[in-house]
């Protein structure tokens, strides 16, 4: 029987790319659940919405009754629903982040207790680690979240793990490092830089731009999550798995690469005050993903950036509409 995979937050950036990958690369049926907040955009799924193996449910993971009904009909859950705008969590407060990222995860977990599934994959975040104490960061690195957003992701991460220990649920926690690629909201640093450069506007860089991240092309992340679904559940249940490249690149260098790719002058780089709670460096260990999943990232940053720049060049109407209400770049 074909597996039915529930992807929460399915109209978001990572999840919509993941859904597209599942429909192309697997026989799975996919259920996309999304509340369609600012981060969820049905245009992200426009090319596959009529696919015979995809169904869409408009709803919120904080709606316990709806969640119970949906969970009862699926075999695998990939919980990617999250409020994820770091700057918003700092400037506007953490309430929405707590209720969606922590309480929403709890509601899903309790639904699984009532109606068991084959496995529950939580899409956590490398942001739970805070600034790297060493390089690369492996899965045993202490959790030191430095923004309200990161703290709520850490809360969901550890809550899911507790349900593995306490109730024996088949939980797998995936910690992707900084994703980028087509269809990413212009609030994030790489699409912000690309769209600003295309519009001949300043690229705003927090501080001196020394902050660096391990940048993961979104299609590689999709392949990693698929590998978690395919893995022997007894081998991965209760595990935390980084999804990373093992290479980090500074924000300043990314700005230079984007400007070069688009033929724009370096004078478009503008430095603004450092953001509160900034994380200096992230670089992820790739050993565990290779060992448990047989997965390694296949896309170099140069190739991934080339594909990403091309997509934003070709889809100007998509990003201009989203970008009207956004200002600044975040990572």
Secondary structure, 3 states (H helix, E strand, C coil): CCCEEEEECCCCHHHHHHHHHHHHHCCCEEEEEECCCCCCCHHHHCCCCCCCCEEEEECCCCCHHHHHHHHCCCCEEEECCCCCCHHHHHHCCCHHHHHHHHHHHHHHHHHHHHCCCCEEEEECCHHHHCCCCCCCECCCCCCCCCCHHHHHHHHHHHHHHHHHHHHCCCEEEEEECEEECCCCCCCEHHHHHHHHHHCCCCEEEECCCCCEECEEEHHHHHHHHHHHHHCCHHHHCCCEEEECCCCCEEHHHHHHHHHHHHCCCHHHEEEECCCCCCCCECCECCHHHHHHHCCCCCCCHHHHHHHHHHHHHHCHHHHHHHHCCCCCCEC
